[in-house]
Amino acid sequence: MSHTSGVRQAQKQRTRQALLDAGLRLLAEQSLSSLGLREVTREVGVAPAAFYRHFRDIPDLGVALVQESFGSLHTAIRAILAEQDETGGRIDSAVDAIVRYVGGHRPHMRFIARERYGGVRAVREAIAAELGRFTEEVAGSLSPRPVYEGWTADDMRMLAELFVDHMVTTAAALLDAGPDARAAQERIAATARRQLRLISVGCRHWRSG
């Protein structure tokens, strides 16, 4: 790649990221279905035609925001799933990871929470697909463990869906608590740990199939 081509590619990537960042800022106060293309380009300071060099339309921008929102969370969850601690350490790690992620990615998580059941189908489907990936990863990680010996694939997926839904519910509760409500966040985290331990105890007595 020539120097000129490299500079152009870098500028293109900066513009694309600027459009994503602008969309996320604007979505703090509105839903994606009400967001206008000209709002986004005006926020960045580019012509509307520039938008189409990066995204087909606003729903396409929303799908890109979904992918951006889930990217680093996947990495954190994989690290937790790799832990072998069966005494509660993995539960503590999972809840701590959610608390940290929400604290560091509030705009992204607010966007996901709002648009999961929002009016833009492509974005709903993208969020469902990402949560489905989480479910498959959780099920695949848990199934080899001795406590789940003899469990059917359907029951493993049910359990994984339960864990993923719990993660999303906890994240939403942390968002509602506000960024400065430390005591409320600690209560939410403590409740989440107890709920996950209750699920874990129940698993040991479940008769699959």
MIVEX-571407 format. One line per field, with one value per atom (N, C-alpha, C, CB): residue number from 1; residue in one letter; x, y, z negated. Coordinates in steps of 0.2 Angstrom, whole numbers. Glycine has a CB too. Layout:
<atoms>
selum = (NUM|...) $
bake = (A|...) $
xx = (X|...) $
yy = (Y|...) $
zz = (Z|...) $
</atoms>
This chain:
<atoms>
selum = (1|1|1|1|2|2|2|2|3|3|3|3|4|4|4|4|5|5|5|5|6|6|6|6|7|7|7|7|8|8|8|8|9|9|9|9|10|10|10|10|11|11|11|11|12|12|12|12|13|13|13|13|14|14|14|14|15|15|15|15|16|16|16|16|17|17|17|17|18|18|18|18|19|19|19|19|20|20|20|20|21|21|21|21|22|22|22|22|23|23|23|23|24|24|24|24|25|25|25|25|26|26|26|26|27|27|27|27|28|28|28|28|29|29|29|29|30|30|30|30|31|31|31|31|32|32|32|32|33|33|33|33|34|34|34|34|35|35|35|35|36|36|36|36|37|37|37|37|38|38|38|38|39|39|39|39|40|40|40|40|41|41|41|41|42|42|42|42|43|43|43|43|44|44|44|44|45|45|45|45|46|46|46|46|47|47|47|47|48|48|48|48|49|49|49|49|50|50|50|50|51|51|51|51|52|52|52|52|53|53|53|53|54|54|54|54|55|55|55|55|56|56|56|56|57|57|57|57|58|58|58|58|59|59|59|59|60|60|60|60|61|61|61|61|62|62|62|62|63|63|63|63|64|64|64|64|65|65|65|65|66|66|66|66|67|67|67|67|68|68|68|68|69|69|69|69|70|70|70|70|71|71|71|71|72|72|72|72|73|73|73|73|74|74|74|74|75|75|75|75|76|76|76|76|77|77|77|77|78|78|78|78|79|79|79|79|80|80|80|80|81|81|81|81|82|82|82|82|83|83|83|83|84|84|84|84|85|85|85|85|86|86|86|86|87|87|87|87|88|88|88|88|89|89|89|89|90|90|90|90|91|91|91|91|92|92|92|92|93|93|93|93|94|94|94|94|95|95|95|95|96|96|96|96|97|97|97|97|98|98|98|98|99|99|99|99|100|100|100|100|101|101|101|101|102|102|102|102|103|103|103|103|104|104|104|104|105|105|105|105|106|106|106|106|107|107|107|107|108|108|108|108|109|109|109|109|110|110|110|110|111|111|111|111|112|112|112|112|113|113|113|113|114|114|114|114|115|115|115|115|116|116|116|116|117|117|117|117|118|118|118|118|119|119|119|119|120|120|120|120|121|121|121|121|122|122|122|122|123|123|123|123|124|124|124|124|125|125|125|125|126|126|126|126|127|127|127|127|128|128|128|128|129|129|129|129|130|130|130|130|131|131|131|131|132|132|132|132|133|133|133|133|134|134|134|134|135|135|135|135|136|136|136|136|137|137|137|137|138|138|138|138|139|139|139|139|140|140|140|140|141|141|141|141|142|142|142|142|143|143|143|143|144|144|144|144|145|145|145|145|146|146|146|146|147|147|147|147|148|148|148|148|149|149|149|149|150|150|150|150|151|151|151|151|152|152|152|152|153|153|153|153|154|154|154|154|155|155|155|155|156|156|156|156|157|157|157|157|158|158|158|158|159|159|159|159|160|160|160|160|161|161|161|161|162|162|162|162|163|163|163|163|164|164|164|164|165|165|165|165|166|166|166|166|167|167|167|167|168|168|168|168|169|169|169|169|170|170|170|170|171|171|171|171|172|172|172|172|173|173|173|173|174|174|174|174|175|175|175|175|176|176|176|176|177|177|177|177|178|178|178|178|179|179|179|179|180|180|180|180|181|181|181|181|182|182|182|182|183|183|183|183|184|184|184|184|185|185|185|185|186|186|186|186|187|187|187|187|188|188|188|188|189|189|189|189|190|190|190|190|191|191|191|191|192|192|192|192|193|193|193|193|194|194|194|194|195|195|195|195|196|196|196|196|197|197|197|197|198|198|198|198|199|199|199|199|200|200|200|200|201|201|201|201|202|202|202|202|203|203|203|203|204|204|204|204|205|205|205|205|206|206|206|206|207|207|207|207|208|208|208|208|209|209|209|209) $
bake = (M|M|M|M|S|S|S|S|H|H|H|H|T|T|T|T|S|S|S|S|G|G|G|G|V|V|V|V|R|R|R|R|Q|Q|Q|Q|A|A|A|A|Q|Q|Q|Q|K|K|K|K|Q|Q|Q|Q|R|R|R|R|T|T|T|T|R|R|R|R|Q|Q|Q|Q|A|A|A|A|L|L|L|L|L|L|L|L|D|D|D|D|A|A|A|A|G|G|G|G|L|L|L|L|R|R|R|R|L|L|L|L|L|L|L|L|A|A|A|A|E|E|E|E|Q|Q|Q|Q|S|S|S|S|L|L|L|L|S|S|S|S|S|S|S|S|L|L|L|L|G|G|G|G|L|L|L|L|R|R|R|R|E|E|E|E|V|V|V|V|T|T|T|T|R|R|R|R|E|E|E|E|V|V|V|V|G|G|G|G|V|V|V|V|A|A|A|A|P|P|P|P|A|A|A|A|A|A|A|A|F|F|F|F|Y|Y|Y|Y|R|R|R|R|H|H|H|H|F|F|F|F|R|R|R|R|D|D|D|D|I|I|I|I|P|P|P|P|D|D|D|D|L|L|L|L|G|G|G|G|V|V|V|V|A|A|A|A|L|L|L|L|V|V|V|V|Q|Q|Q|Q|E|E|E|E|S|S|S|S|F|F|F|F|G|G|G|G|S|S|S|S|L|L|L|L|H|H|H|H|T|T|T|T|A|A|A|A|I|I|I|I|R|R|R|R|A|A|A|A|I|I|I|I|L|L|L|L|A|A|A|A|E|E|E|E|Q|Q|Q|Q|D|D|D|D|E|E|E|E|T|T|T|T|G|G|G|G|G|G|G|G|R|R|R|R|I|I|I|I|D|D|D|D|S|S|S|S|A|A|A|A|V|V|V|V|D|D|D|D|A|A|A|A|I|I|I|I|V|V|V|V|R|R|R|R|Y|Y|Y|Y|V|V|V|V|G|G|G|G|G|G|G|G|H|H|H|H|R|R|R|R|P|P|P|P|H|H|H|H|M|M|M|M|R|R|R|R|F|F|F|F|I|I|I|I|A|A|A|A|R|R|R|R|E|E|E|E|R|R|R|R|Y|Y|Y|Y|G|G|G|G|G|G|G|G|V|V|V|V|R|R|R|R|A|A|A|A|V|V|V|V|R|R|R|R|E|E|E|E|A|A|A|A|I|I|I|I|A|A|A|A|A|A|A|A|E|E|E|E|L|L|L|L|G|G|G|G|R|R|R|R|F|F|F|F|T|T|T|T|E|E|E|E|E|E|E|E|V|V|V|V|A|A|A|A|G|G|G|G|S|S|S|S|L|L|L|L|S|S|S|S|P|P|P|P|R|R|R|R|P|P|P|P|V|V|V|V|Y|Y|Y|Y|E|E|E|E|G|G|G|G|W|W|W|W|T|T|T|T|A|A|A|A|D|D|D|D|D|D|D|D|M|M|M|M|R|R|R|R|M|M|M|M|L|L|L|L|A|A|A|A|E|E|E|E|L|L|L|L|F|F|F|F|V|V|V|V|D|D|D|D|H|H|H|H|M|M|M|M|V|V|V|V|T|T|T|T|T|T|T|T|A|A|A|A|A|A|A|A|A|A|A|A|L|L|L|L|L|L|L|L|D|D|D|D|A|A|A|A|G|G|G|G|P|P|P|P|D|D|D|D|A|A|A|A|R|R|R|R|A|A|A|A|A|A|A|A|Q|Q|Q|Q|E|E|E|E|R|R|R|R|I|I|I|I|A|A|A|A|A|A|A|A|T|T|T|T|A|A|A|A|R|R|R|R|R|R|R|R|Q|Q|Q|Q|L|L|L|L|R|R|R|R|L|L|L|L|I|I|I|I|S|S|S|S|V|V|V|V|G|G|G|G|C|C|C|C|R|R|R|R|H|H|H|H|W|W|W|W|R|R|R|R|S|S|S|S|G|G|G|G) $
xx = (4|0|4|-5|3|7|5|6|10|9|2|14|1|-6|-12|-6|-11|-17|-18|-16|-12|-13|-16|-6|-14|-17|-24|-13|-26|-34|-37|-35|-35|-38|-39|-34|-34|-34|-39|-27|-39|-45|-52|-43|-52|-59|-61|-59|-56|-58|-60|-52|-56|-58|-65|-52|-66|-73|-78|-74|-77|-82|-83|-80|-77|-78|-81|-71|-80|-83|-91|-80|-93|-100|-103|-101|-100|-102|-102|-97|-97|-97|-103|-90|-104|-109|-116|-109|-117|-123|-125|-123|-119|-120|-122|-114|-119|-120|-127|-115|-130|-137|-142|-137|-140|-144|-145|-142|-141|-142|-149|-136|-152|-158|-164|-157|-163|-168|-167|-168|-172|-171|-168|-178|-166|-163|-168|-160|-174|-180|-181|-186|-179|-181|-174|-183|-169|-162|-162|-156|-160|-160|-153|-163|-152|-145|-142|-146|-146|-143|-141|-148|-144|-142|-135|-147|-134|-127|-122|-128|-123|-118|-117|-120|-122|-121|-117|-128|-118|-114|-106|-116|-105|-98|-95|-97|-99|-97|-95|-91|-99|-97|-104|-95|-103|-109|-113|-107|-120|-123|-121|-131|-118|-116|-110|-113|-106|-101|-103|-96|-109|-112|-112|-119|-114|-115|-109|-119|-103|-97|-95|-91|-99|-98|-103|-96|-110|-116|-121|-118|-125|-130|-136|-133|-137|-143|-142|-150|-147|-146|-147|-152|-151|-151|-144|-156|-141|-134|-129|-131|-130|-126|-127|-127|-134|-136|-133|-143|-133|-130|-122|-131|-119|-112|-111|-109|-115|-115|-116|-120|-120|-121|-115|-127|-112|-105|-100|-103|-100|-95|-96|-95|-103|-105|-103|-112|-104|-103|-95|-107|-91|-85|-80|-81|-79|-75|-78|-72|-85|-88|-87|-96|-87|-86|-79|-86|-74|-67|-67|-62|-71|-71|-75|-75|-80|-84|-80|-91|-77|-73|-67|-69|-64|-59|-63|-56|-69|-72|-74|-79|-76|-78|-72|-81|-66|-60|-58|-55|-61|-59|-62|-62|-58|-60|-63|-54|-63|-66|-73|-64|-75|-82|-85|-82|-81|-83|-86|-77|-88|-91|-86|-92|-80|-75|-77|-68|-80|-82|-88|-84|-93|-98|-96|-103|-92|-89|-86|-84|-82|-79|-84|-74|-89|-94|-98|-99|-100|-103|-99|-106|-92|-88|-86|-81|-86|-85|-91|-84|-97|-103|-103|-109|-101|-101|-96|-99|-90|-85|-87|-78|-90|-91|-97|-94|-102|-107|-104|-113|-100|-97|-92|-92|-89|-85|-88|-79|-94|-97|-105|-96|-106|-113|-117|-114|-114|-118|-120|-114|-115|-116|-121|-109|-121|-126|-133|-123|-133|-139|-143|-139|-138|-141|-143|-135|-140|-142|-148|-136|-149|-155|-161|-154|-160|-166|-168|-164|-163|-164|-166|-159|-164|-166|-173|-164|-177|-184|-187|-189|-182|-184|-188|-178|-188|-192|-188|-196|-182|-178|-176|-171|-179|-179|-171|-183|-168|-161|-157|-157|-158|-154|-156|-155|-163|-165|-162|-173|-162|-159|-152|-161|-148|-141|-140|-138|-144|-143|-145|-147|-150|-152|-146|-158|-143|-138|-132|-136|-130|-124|-126|-123|-132|-134|-134|-141|-136|-136|-129|-139|-124|-117|-115|-112|-117|-115|-118|-118|-124|-127|-123|-134|-121|-118|-111|-117|-108|-101|-102|-98|-107|-108|-110|-114|-114|-116|-110|-122|-106|-100|-95|-97|-95|-90|-92|-88|-98|-101|-102|-107|-104|-106|-101|-108|-94|-89|-88|-82|-91|-90|-94|-92|-91|-94|-101|-90|-103|-109|-115|-109|-113|-118|-117|-117|-114|-114|-121|-109|-122|-129|-134|-131|-133|-137|-139|-135|-145|-146|-144|-154|-143|-141|-146|-140|-153|-158|-158|-165|-156|-156|-150|-156|-144|-138|-139|-132|-143|-144|-149|-147|-154|-159|-155|-164|-150|-146|-142|-141|-139|-135|-139|-131|-145|-149|-151|-156|-152|-154|-148|-155|-142|-136|-135|-129|-136|-136|-141|-136|-147|-153|-152|-160|-149|-147|-142|-144|-137|-132|-135|-127|-139|-143|-147|-147|-151|-155|-151|-159|-145|-141|-138|-135|-136|-133|-138|-131|-145|-150|-151|-156|-151|-152|-147|-153|-140|-135|-135|-128|-138|-139|-144|-141|-150|-155|-153|-161|-148|-145|-142|-141|-139|-135|-128|-138|-124|-117|-114|-113|-117|-115|-118|-115|-123|-126|-123|-134|-117|-112|-116|-106|-120|-123|-128|-126|-132|-137|-133|-141|-128|-124|-121|-119|-119|-116|-122|-113|-128|-134|-136|-140|-136|-137|-132|-138|-126|-121|-121|-114|-123|-124|-130|-124|-135|-141|-139|-147|-136|-134|-130|-130|-125|-121|-125|-115|-130|-134|-139|-139|-141|-146|-142|-149|-136|-132|-130|-126|-129|-127|-133|-124|-139|-145|-146|-151|-145|-145|-140|-144|-134|-129|-131|-122|-134|-136|-142|-139|-146|-151|-149|-156|-143|-141|-138|-135|-136|-133|-139|-129|-145|-151|-155|-154|-153|-158|-157|-156|-162|-162|-164|-167|-159|-160|-164|-153|-168|-172|-178|-167) $
yy = (-6|0|6|0|11|17|22|21|26|31|35|36|37|41|36|43|30|25|24|19|24|23|28|21|35|41|41|47|39|39|34|38|28|23|25|16|28|30|36|33|40|46|43|51|38|35|31|29|28|24|30|20|35|40|43|46|44|47|42|49|36|30|30|23|30|30|37|30|42|48|48|54|45|44|39|41|34|29|33|23|37|40|46|44|49|54|51|58|45|42|40|36|37|35|41|31|46|52|55|58|55|57|52|58|46|41|40|34|45|45|48|50|52|55|53|63|48|46|39|51|36|30|30|26|24|24|25|17|23|24|32|21|36|43|47|46|43|47|48|42|54|56|56|63|54|54|61|51|66|73|75|78|72|74|71|71|65|62|66|55|67|70|77|70|81|88|87|91|82|82|81|76|77|76|81|69|85|90|88|94|83|80|81|73|81|81|74|82|74|68|63|70|65|60|56|63|59|55|49|60|50|45|38|46|39|33|29|34|32|29|24|34|24|20|15|24|18|14|15|17|10|10|15|3|15|19|19|16|22|22|15|27|11|4|1|0|2|-1|2|0|8|12|8|19|7|4|-3|3|-7|-14|-13|-17|-8|-7|-6|-2|-2|0|-6|6|-10|-17|-21|-21|-21|-25|-22|-26|-15|-12|-13|-4|-12|-13|-20|-12|-25|-32|-34|-36|-31|-33|-35|-28|-30|-31|-35|-24|-35|-39|-46|-37|-48|-55|-57|-56|-53|-55|-56|-49|-51|-52|-58|-46|-60|-66|-72|-66|-72|-78|-80|-78|-74|-75|-78|-69|-76|-79|-86|-75|-88|-95|-99|-95|-97|-101|-103|-98|-99|-100|-107|-95|-111|-117|-117|-122|-112|-111|-113|-104|-118|-120|-118|-128|-114|-113|-106|-113|-102|-96|-91|-94|-92|-87|-85|-90|-90|-88|-83|-94|-84|-80|-73|-83|-72|-66|-62|-66|-66|-63|-61|-68|-65|-63|-56|-69|-56|-50|-44|-51|-45|-39|-37|-42|-42|-40|-36|-46|-38|-34|-27|-38|-26|-20|-15|-20|-18|-14|-12|-18|-17|-15|-10|-22|-10|-5|1|-7|1|8|11|6|7|10|10|5|8|8|10|1|14|16|18|22|22|24|18|29|13|7|3|3|2|-3|1|-4|7|10|9|18|10|9|2|10|-3|-10|-11|-15|-9|-10|-7|-7|-1|2|-1|10|-3|-6|-13|-4|-17|-24|-26|-27|-21|-22|-16|-24|-13|-6|-7|-2|-2|-2|-4|4|-5|-6|-13|-2|-17|-24|-27|-27|-23|-26|-25|-22|-20|-19|-24|-12|-26|-31|-37|-31|-39|-45|-46|-47|-40|-40|-41|-34|-38|-39|-46|-34|-49|-56|-61|-58|-59|-64|-63|-61|-58|-57|-61|-50|-60|-64|-71|-61|-73|-80|-83|-81|-79|-81|-82|-75|-77|-78|-84|-72|-86|-92|-98|-92|-98|-104|-105|-103|-99|-99|-102|-92|-99|-102|-109|-97|-111|-118|-123|-120|-121|-125|-125|-122|-120|-119|-124|-112|-123|-127|-134|-124|-136|-143|-149|-144|-147|-153|-153|-151|-149|-149|-155|-142|-158|-164|-163|-166|-157|-156|-156|-149|-156|-156|-162|-150|-167|-174|-177|-179|-179|-182|-177|-186|-170|-165|-166|-158|-165|-164|-158|-165|-157|-151|-146|-152|-148|-143|-140|-146|-144|-141|-137|-147|-139|-134|-128|-138|-128|-121|-117|-122|-120|-117|-114|-122|-117|-115|-109|-120|-109|-104|-98|-106|-99|-93|-90|-95|-94|-91|-87|-97|-89|-85|-78|-89|-79|-73|-68|-75|-70|-66|-62|-70|-66|-63|-58|-69|-59|-54|-47|-57|-48|-42|-39|-44|-42|-39|-36|-45|-39|-35|-29|-40|-29|-23|-18|-25|-19|-14|-11|-18|-15|-13|-8|-19|-10|-5|1|-9|1|7|12|6|9|12|15|8|12|15|22|10|23|29|28|35|33|32|33|36|37|39|36|47|31|28|22|26|23|18|13|21|15|10|6|14|9|5|0|10|2|-3|-9|1|-7|-13|-18|-10|-15|-19|-23|-15|-20|-24|-30|-20|-28|-33|-39|-30|-37|-42|-47|-39|-44|-48|-52|-43|-50|-54|-60|-50|-59|-65|-70|-62|-68|-72|-76|-69|-73|-76|-81|-71|-79|-84|-90|-81|-89|-95|-99|-92|-96|-100|-104|-96|-102|-105|-111|-101|-110|-115|-120|-112|-119|-124|-128|-121|-125|-129|-133|-124|-131|-136|-142|-132|-142|-148|-154|-147|-151|-156|-157|-153|-154|-154|-161|-149|-164|-171|-169|-176|-169|-167|-172|-166|-170|-174|-177|-179) $
zz = (0|0|0|-6|5|5|-1|11|-2|-8|-7|-8|-1|1|-1|8|1|0|-7|4|-11|-18|-22|-21|-19|-23|-21|-20|-15|-13|-17|-6|-18|-22|-29|-21|-32|-39|-40|-41|-35|-35|-35|-30|-30|-30|-36|-24|-39|-46|-51|-48|-51|-56|-55|-56|-49|-47|-49|-40|-48|-50|-57|-47|-61|-68|-71|-71|-68|-70|-69|-66|-63|-62|-67|-55|-69|-75|-81|-75|-83|-89|-89|-90|-84|-84|-84|-77|-81|-82|-89|-77|-92|-99|-104|-101|-103|-107|-106|-105|-99|-98|-101|-91|-101|-103|-111|-101|-114|-122|-124|-125|-119|-120|-116|-120|-111|-107|-104|-101|-101|-99|-91|-99|-89|-82|-77|-81|-78|-73|-72|-75|-77|-76|-74|-82|-73|-71|-64|-74|-62|-55|-53|-54|-46|-43|-44|-36|-42|-42|-49|-39|-54|-61|-62|-66|-60|-61|-58|-59|-51|-47|-49|-40|-52|-54|-61|-56|-65|-71|-70|-75|-64|-62|-58|-58|-54|-50|-43|-53|-41|-34|-30|-34|-23|-19|-20|-12|-19|-19|-14|-18|-9|-4|-7|3|-11|-14|-19|-19|-21|-25|-21|-28|-15|-11|-9|-5|-10|-9|-14|-8|-20|-26|-28|-31|-27|-29|-24|-36|-23|-18|-20|-17|-27|-30|-37|-27|-41|-48|-51|-51|-49|-52|-51|-49|-46|-45|-50|-38|-51|-57|-63|-57|-64|-71|-72|-71|-66|-66|-68|-60|-65|-67|-74|-62|-77|-84|-88|-86|-86|-90|-90|-87|-84|-84|-88|-77|-88|-92|-100|-90|-101|-108|-112|-109|-108|-110|-110|-107|-106|-104|-110|-100|-114|-120|-126|-123|-126|-131|-129|-131|-123|-121|-124|-114|-124|-126|-134|-124|-137|-145|-147|-148|-143|-145|-144|-141|-138|-136|-142|-130|-145|-150|-156|-152|-158|-164|-162|-165|-157|-155|-155|-148|-154|-155|-162|-151|-167|-174|-176|-178|-180|-182|-189|-182|-193|-199|-200|-202|-204|-204|-211|-204|-215|-222|-222|-227|-217|-217|-214|-224|-213|-210|-203|-210|-199|-192|-192|-188|-197|-198|-200|-203|-205|-207|-201|-212|-197|-191|-186|-188|-185|-180|-182|-179|-188|-190|-190|-197|-192|-192|-185|-196|-180|-173|-171|-169|-173|-170|-173|-172|-180|-183|-180|-190|-178|-175|-168|-175|-164|-157|-157|-154|-161|-161|-163|-166|-168|-170|-165|-176|-161|-156|-149|-155|-148|-141|-142|-138|-146|-147|-141|-152|-137|-131|-126|-126|-126|-122|-125|-121|-132|-135|-135|-142|-135|-135|-128|-137|-123|-116|-116|-111|-118|-118|-121|-120|-127|-132|-128|-138|-125|-122|-115|-121|-111|-105|-104|-100|-110|-110|-108|-117|-110|-108|-104|-114|-101|-98|-91|-97|-87|-81|-75|-80|-75|-69|-69|-69|-64|-64|-63|-59|-59|-58|-64|-52|-68|-74|-80|-77|-80|-85|-83|-84|-77|-74|-76|-67|-75|-76|-84|-74|-88|-95|-97|-99|-94|-96|-94|-92|-88|-85|-90|-78|-93|-97|-104|-99|-106|-112|-111|-115|-105|-103|-103|-96|-101|-101|-108|-98|-113|-120|-122|-124|-121|-123|-121|-121|-115|-112|-116|-105|-117|-120|-127|-120|-131|-138|-138|-141|-134|-134|-132|-128|-127|-125|-131|-119|-135|-140|-146|-142|-147|-153|-152|-155|-146|-145|-147|-138|-146|-148|-156|-145|-160|-167|-170|-170|-175|-178|-181|-184|-183|-186|-181|-190|-175|-169|-165|-164|-168|-165|-164|-169|-158|-156|-154|-162|-154|-152|-145|-155|-143|-136|-133|-134|-126|-123|-124|-115|-124|-125|-132|-124|-137|-144|-145|-149|-141|-142|-139|-138|-133|-130|-135|-123|-138|-142|-148|-145|-151|-156|-154|-159|-148|-145|-144|-139|-141|-140|-147|-136|-152|-158|-161|-163|-160|-162|-158|-161|-151|-147|-149|-140|-149|-151|-158|-152|-162|-169|-168|-174|-164|-162|-160|-157|-155|-152|-157|-146|-161|-166|-171|-170|-173|-178|-175|-180|-169|-166|-165|-158|-164|-163|-170|-160|-175|-182|-184|-187|-182|-184|-180|-182|-174|-170|-173|-163|-176|-179|-186|-180|-189|-195|-194|-198|-188|-187|-188|-192|-185|-186|-193|-181|-197|-203|-209|-204|-208|-213|-215|-211|-219|-221|-225|-224|-230|-235|-231|-241|-227|-223|-218|-219|-215|-211|-215|-207|-221|-225|-227|-231|-229|-230|-224|-233|-218|-212|-211|-206|-212|-211|-216|-211|-222|-228|-226|-234|-224|-222|-216|-220|-211|-205|-207|-200|-212|-214|-218|-219|-222|-226|-221|-231|-216|-211|-207|-206|-205|-201|-205|-198|-212|-216|-217|-223|-217|-218|-212|-219|-206|-199|-200|-193|-202|-202|-207|-205|-213|-217|-214|-224|-211|-207|-202|-204|-198|-193|-196|-190|-202|-205|-207|-211|-207|-208|-202|-214|-197|-191|-187|-185|-185|-182|-175|-185|-170|-163|-160|-160|-155|-151|-154|-148) $
</atoms>
